[in-house]
């Protein structure tokens, strides 16, 4: 599909860096060289992928499920497809800072973040819940049905800088 895809560079967003490092591990750098031959539009943000699809500039994108589902809910003809060989599981970490002035309040907040109520709020914003008792947003699979790839911190620390450099060499940005 030459000229019909859209992606974003790994140096602008941690998510794409993680995906790039895992894609290279799974397929080798030749995957990206073949992708470059298809002349994808390279945006500045993960949300550019949805914008390009909605504008009719591209027909396929590697983007985030949440922004895609949000756009589809607003009437745009979009859908999410999860790769059968795995989707990179990106979790936004939360923590209690050592020595915090209010450790009990921090602990309660952390417990809330892991609660069913918080998961329901996240679903309203098109995030896939990690709580099995909370249904996924319309158009999304439950996390239990998605094959996930879970990079370690060490893999991310090593792989992302390498992918950024190789990306620039391959795509020129």
Beta strands, then each sheet from edge to edge (+ up, - down):
strand 1: 5-8
strand 2: 41-43
strand 3: 60-61
strand 4: 87-88
strand 5: 148-149
sheet 1: 2+ 1+ 3+
sheet 2: 4+ 5+
end
